[in-house]
Amino acid sequence: MQANLDSINEIKRLDSMNMAGSIEKLSNQIKQVHDEVRKIKIPGNYKKFKNIIFLGMGGSTLGAHVIRSVYENELQIPLEVVNGYDIPGTLTKDTLVFAVSYSGSTEETLSALEKARKRKAKIIIITSNGELSKISQKNKIPALIFGTQNNPCGSPRMGLGYTIFGPLLLLIRLKQVKLSGITLDKVVNTAKKYQKLFGPKNGEQKNLAKQFASALLRGPVWYVGSAHLAGSVHVAANQLNENSKRFGGYFLIPELNHHLLEGLTFPAGENETFAFIESDLYDKRVQKRYQVTKNILVRHAKQFLTYRCKEKNKLLETIEVLVFSSYLSFYTAIIEGIDPTAIPTVDFLKLALKTK
């Protein structure tokens, strides 16, 4: 029997580690990390660098993807995300490296960091604890070691306030990007607004996140976004996988139009759903492609849903989509009657790797 999304008691019963509390505290995470970043001493020689590289895995580098897409047109130097044990040839002593691991003990990140140190890169560590914290103290590497009090469920993927705004505020201090006409208070208040709109206390009749969750009760889900929201749909897909235990991913328009459309033909009868994230800030040519793409999906009998952003600023739209998709993945898990925080298959993998 499908769970009732308007039953707070039923949600609390399934949400044993309080993921709902983590989503609700995104605004608190942003305020908290703002205060913590201000205390970090950045060496004078960190002011000049030729590229930026993020080292990290999974939920720890979701912030890097968001920052890269939101500030793609403002960044004057390349920003790269490295997910693995190794580092690229572009990482040199003139590279600003963010080594990000929520736990501080991610083996891929530790391996890549050691190689970055050998190349004498300009390193900033972002973590809550673990080995990374020890490395920063031992080697006097500047670090944001954030408290986790505003992420009660403890999942890195739900610590977006830390992993997005930690490095973002540091990049602002390093004069690489700006908030572009908005204040941090505006960002915090936008998060609060959508936390209220999409949160558990707002009934399904007026709650699009709950309505989408009820509509996604079949097959894989593919998010579709563009431009400044590319990082947001990446986050949405990641949270869908881990929170909802649902197969899904994301595509970007216009790139999607150059290959995926022909892939809709076989196998016939596939029951995936496309979740379009649309914005008036997209290029007009891109906006036109959304409608044509939907028409093609109709011809192939494919289901799709559309969420249109209400904000009119790239970063604020990002916050809007992050809150919406976080609650969506949360509610999809609740409907299935599962705890959204638990990741038993990933835990099995980690244990298997340790015992081999």
Buried (B, 14 or more C-beta within 10 A) or exposed (E): EEBEBBEEEBBEEBBEBBBBBBBBBBBBBBBBBBEBBEEBEBEEEBEEBEBBBBBBBBBBBBBBBBBBBBBBEEBEEEBBBBBEBEBEEEBBEBBBBBBBBBBBBBEBBBBBBEBBBEBEBBBBBBBBBBBBBEBBEEEEBBBBBBEBEBBBBBBBBBBBBBBBBBBBBBBBBBEBBEBEEBEBEBBBEBBBBBBEBBBBEBEBEEBBBBBBBBEBEEBBBBBBBBBBBBBBBBBBBBBBBBBBBBEBBBBBBBEBBEEBBEEBEEEEEEEBBBBBBBBEBBEEEBBEBBEEBBEEBEEEEBBBBEBEBBBEBBBBBBBBBBBBBBBBBBBBBBBBEBBBBBBEEEEEEEEEEEEE
